Amino acid sequence: MPEELLKPVFIDAFDLDDAWFQSLAAILDKGHVYTITKGSYEGQRRLEFDFVVVRVKKPSHQIIPIIPEGMNIPAPTDMEYIQGYLSYLLTGTKTETEDYTYGERLVEPKVRIKQNIEGKELVQDMPLNVNQVEEVIRIYKEKGFGTNQAIMEIGMPSDIKLVDPPCLRLIDTRIRYGKLHFVLYFRSWDLWGGFPSNLGGLQLVKQYIADEIGVEDGEMVAVSKGLHLYEYSWELAKLRTNKTIDQLPGMRRE
């Protein structure tokens, strides 16, 4: 039998709406179907890229997906939700039931320490005293644009022990040609609902940082080895892209 190799996919999109539509079409043609053994919707099937790079040239042009009139499918997100998501990304607020939020990791990160003292488990959050968004702005304003060090990290080594570790792990930045660009890495990523909401919110963060630095808003490049569609959204994706089951070779593989 011929050796099976990973099948990387590159999507070159104009705006975020175009990126979402192209990604849906590509995953239906090139995705791999497997059963989830650990993670969200355990026991169900996912259609997933082996590896994908999504480049968006003008992400601010159209931030939310456009659902054509008369197409009877729900919009995966809207600007009201994305504006709320922006607040989530730029504040450290979290509930008692949350292990983390992206906003906490960005602007008010803490390390959770568990100790067993006299038979009792004590949990303490130790602040790291850094606001990564403010640091990125400071680095570029004070040190100029010739650096590769202005990166914001979401993930921590201890996340591997969480039931639901962060999907977004890195927000890397670059200023080139007078514009601020984001390079993102998602370990796992829901294409139907997560993709448009995540990129919409991150685009607003990028615009905020660019304004603070005094540069133009630039491109967005997202990388993932886990961009996927859960089985419940396969029919929605087919409707949005006008594909039929006969056009989905990936769905015949396990």
C-alpha positions as CSV (number, residue, x, y, z in Angstrom):
1,M,0.0,0.0,0.0
2,P,1.2,3.5,-0.7
3,E,2.5,5.5,2.3
4,E,-0.1,7.9,3.7
5,L,1.1,11.4,4.2
6,L,-0.4,14.5,5.7
7,K,-2.3,16.7,3.3
8,P,-1.7,20.4,4.0
9,V,-4.2,22.9,2.7
10,F,-3.6,26.5,2.0
11,I,-6.5,28.9,1.8
12,D,-5.8,32.4,0.4
13,A,-8.9,34.6,1.3
14,F,-9.8,38.2,0.8
15,D,-11.8,38.8,4.0
16,L,-13.1,36.8,7.0
17,D,-16.4,35.9,5.2
18,D,-14.4,34.6,2.2
19,A,-12.0,32.7,4.6
20,W,-15.0,30.9,6.3
21,F,-16.7,30.0,3.0
22,Q,-13.5,28.7,1.4
23,S,-12.6,26.7,4.5
24,L,-16.0,25.1,4.5
25,A,-15.8,24.1,0.9
26,A,-12.2,22.8,1.2
27,I,-12.9,20.7,4.3
28,L,-15.8,19.0,2.6
29,D,-13.5,18.0,-0.2
30,K,-10.3,17.3,1.7
31,G,-11.2,16.6,5.3
32,H,-10.5,13.4,7.2
33,V,-13.3,11.7,9.1
34,Y,-12.6,10.1,12.5
35,T,-14.3,9.3,15.8
36,I,-13.4,11.5,18.8
37,T,-11.8,9.4,21.5
38,K,-11.0,12.3,23.8
39,G,-12.3,15.9,23.7
40,S,-15.5,17.7,22.9
41,Y,-18.4,15.5,21.7
42,E,-16.5,12.4,22.6
43,G,-17.7,9.4,20.6
44,Q,-19.0,11.5,17.7
45,R,-17.4,12.0,14.3
46,R,-15.4,15.0,13.1
47,L,-14.4,16.0,9.6
48,E,-10.9,17.6,10.0
49,F,-8.0,19.0,7.9
50,D,-4.7,17.3,8.5
51,F,-3.1,20.7,8.5
52,V,-4.4,24.1,7.3
53,V,-3.1,27.6,6.8
54,V,-5.7,30.3,6.3
55,R,-4.4,33.7,5.1
56,V,-6.8,36.6,5.2
57,K,-5.6,39.8,3.3
58,K,-8.3,42.2,4.4
59,P,-9.9,40.8,7.5
60,S,-11.6,44.1,8.4
61,H,-13.5,44.3,5.1
62,Q,-16.2,41.8,6.1
63,I,-15.9,40.4,9.6
64,I,-19.0,38.3,10.0
65,P,-20.1,35.5,7.5
66,I,-22.8,36.5,5.0
67,I,-25.7,34.0,4.7
68,P,-27.4,34.6,1.3
69,E,-31.0,35.6,1.4
70,G,-33.4,32.7,1.2
71,M,-30.8,30.2,2.5
72,N,-32.5,28.6,5.5
73,I,-29.5,28.2,7.7
74,P,-28.6,30.0,11.0
75,A,-25.8,32.6,10.9
76,P,-22.9,31.2,12.9
77,T,-22.2,34.6,14.6
78,D,-23.1,38.3,14.5
79,M,-21.4,41.6,15.4
80,E,-23.2,41.8,18.7
81,Y,-21.6,38.5,19.8
82,I,-18.2,39.5,18.4
83,Q,-18.3,42.8,20.3
84,G,-19.0,40.9,23.5
85,Y,-16.2,38.5,22.6
86,L,-13.9,41.5,22.3
87,S,-14.6,42.3,25.9
88,Y,-13.9,38.7,26.8
89,L,-10.5,38.9,25.1
90,L,-9.4,42.2,26.8
91,T,-10.5,41.6,30.4
92,G,-9.3,39.0,33.0
93,T,-12.8,38.4,34.4
94,K,-13.8,34.7,34.8
95,T,-16.3,32.8,36.8
96,E,-15.6,30.4,39.6
97,T,-16.4,27.4,37.3
98,E,-13.9,28.5,34.6
99,D,-10.3,27.2,34.7
100,Y,-9.2,30.1,32.5
101,T,-10.4,32.5,29.8
102,Y,-8.5,33.8,26.8
103,G,-8.8,37.3,28.3
104,E,-7.3,36.2,31.6
105,R,-4.4,34.6,29.9
106,L,-3.8,37.7,27.8
107,V,-4.1,40.6,30.3
108,E,-4.1,39.1,33.8
109,P,-2.5,35.6,33.7
110,K,-2.3,33.5,36.8
111,V,-0.6,30.2,37.7
112,R,-2.9,27.9,39.7
113,I,-1.0,26.2,42.5
114,K,-2.4,23.2,44.4
115,Q,-0.9,22.2,47.8
116,N,-1.8,19.5,50.2
117,I,-1.4,20.8,53.7
118,E,-2.4,18.7,56.7
119,G,-4.6,16.5,54.5
120,K,-6.4,19.5,52.9
121,E,-6.0,20.6,49.3
122,L,-5.5,24.3,49.1
123,V,-5.7,26.0,45.7
124,Q,-4.1,29.4,45.1
125,D,-3.9,31.5,42.0
126,M,-0.5,33.3,41.7
127,P,-0.6,36.4,39.4
128,L,2.2,36.7,36.8
129,N,1.9,40.5,36.8
130,V,1.9,41.0,33.0
131,N,-0.6,42.3,30.5
132,Q,0.6,40.8,27.3
133,V,-1.5,43.2,25.1
134,E,0.0,46.3,26.8
135,E,3.5,44.7,26.6
136,V,3.2,44.2,22.8
137,I,2.1,47.8,22.4
138,R,5.0,49.0,24.6
139,I,7.6,46.9,22.7
140,Y,6.7,48.2,19.3
141,K,6.4,51.8,20.5
142,E,9.6,51.9,22.5
143,K,11.8,49.4,20.6
144,G,10.6,49.8,17.0
145,F,9.3,47.2,14.5
146,G,12.4,45.1,14.0
147,T,11.6,42.3,16.5
148,N,10.3,38.8,16.6
149,Q,9.6,38.9,20.4
150,A,6.1,40.5,20.4
151,I,4.1,37.3,20.9
152,M,1.2,36.6,23.2
153,E,0.8,33.2,24.7
154,I,-2.5,31.6,25.8
155,G,-1.3,28.1,26.6
156,M,0.6,26.9,29.7
157,P,2.3,23.5,30.3
158,S,-0.2,22.6,32.9
159,D,-3.1,23.0,30.4
160,I,-2.5,19.4,29.3
161,K,-4.1,18.2,32.5
162,L,-7.3,20.2,32.0
163,V,-10.6,18.6,30.8
164,D,-10.9,21.4,28.2
165,P,-7.5,23.0,27.5
166,P,-7.4,26.2,25.4
167,C,-7.9,25.8,21.6
168,L,-6.1,29.1,20.8
169,R,-2.5,28.8,21.9
170,L,-0.5,31.6,20.3
171,I,-1.1,35.1,19.0
172,D,2.1,36.1,17.2
173,T,2.5,39.6,15.8
174,R,4.5,41.3,13.1
175,I,4.7,44.9,11.8
176,R,5.8,45.0,8.2
177,Y,5.0,47.4,5.4
178,G,3.5,49.8,7.9
179,K,0.8,47.3,9.0
180,L,0.2,45.1,12.1
181,H,-0.3,41.4,11.1
182,F,-1.5,38.5,13.4
183,V,-0.2,34.9,13.1
184,L,-2.4,32.6,15.1
185,Y,-2.1,28.9,16.2
186,F,-5.1,26.8,17.2
187,R,-4.5,23.3,18.4
188,S,-8.2,22.5,17.8
189,W,-10.8,24.7,16.2
190,D,-14.5,24.4,15.4
191,L,-15.0,25.6,11.8
192,W,-18.7,26.2,11.9
193,G,-19.1,28.5,14.9
194,G,-15.7,29.0,16.5
195,F,-13.8,30.1,13.4
196,P,-15.9,33.2,12.6
197,S,-16.4,34.3,16.2
198,N,-12.7,33.8,17.1
199,L,-11.3,35.5,14.1
200,G,-13.9,38.3,14.3
201,G,-13.0,39.0,17.9
202,L,-9.2,38.8,17.3
203,Q,-9.6,41.1,14.3
204,L,-11.0,43.7,16.6
205,V,-8.1,43.2,19.1
206,K,-5.7,43.6,16.2
207,Q,-7.3,46.9,15.1
208,Y,-7.1,48.1,18.7
209,I,-3.4,47.3,19.0
210,A,-2.6,48.8,15.6
211,D,-4.4,52.0,16.6
212,E,-2.5,52.2,19.9
213,I,0.8,51.7,18.1
214,G,0.0,54.1,15.3
215,V,0.2,51.7,12.3
216,E,-2.3,50.4,9.8
217,D,-4.4,47.2,10.3
218,G,-2.8,44.3,8.4
219,E,-3.3,40.6,7.4
220,M,-4.2,37.6,9.5
221,V,-2.7,34.1,9.1
222,A,-4.2,31.3,11.1
223,V,-2.6,27.8,11.4
224,S,-4.2,24.7,12.8
225,K,-3.8,20.9,12.7
226,G,-7.3,20.6,14.2
227,L,-9.7,22.8,12.2
228,H,-12.8,20.6,12.0
229,L,-16.6,20.3,11.5
230,Y,-18.6,18.3,14.0
231,E,-21.0,15.9,12.5
232,Y,-24.1,18.0,13.5
233,S,-22.8,20.8,11.2
234,W,-22.0,18.7,8.1
235,E,-25.5,19.3,6.6
236,L,-25.3,23.0,7.3
237,A,-21.9,23.2,5.6
238,K,-23.2,21.3,2.6
239,L,-26.1,23.7,2.3
240,R,-23.9,26.8,2.6
241,T,-21.5,25.6,-0.1
242,N,-24.0,23.9,-2.4
243,K,-22.3,20.5,-2.2
244,T,-23.9,17.1,-2.2
245,I,-22.9,13.9,-0.3
246,D,-21.5,12.5,-3.5
247,Q,-18.9,15.4,-3.5
248,L,-17.6,14.5,-0.1
249,P,-14.9,11.8,-0.5
250,G,-13.6,12.6,3.0
251,M,-16.8,11.3,4.6
252,R,-16.2,7.8,3.3
253,R,-12.9,7.5,5.2
254,E,-12.6,6.6,8.9
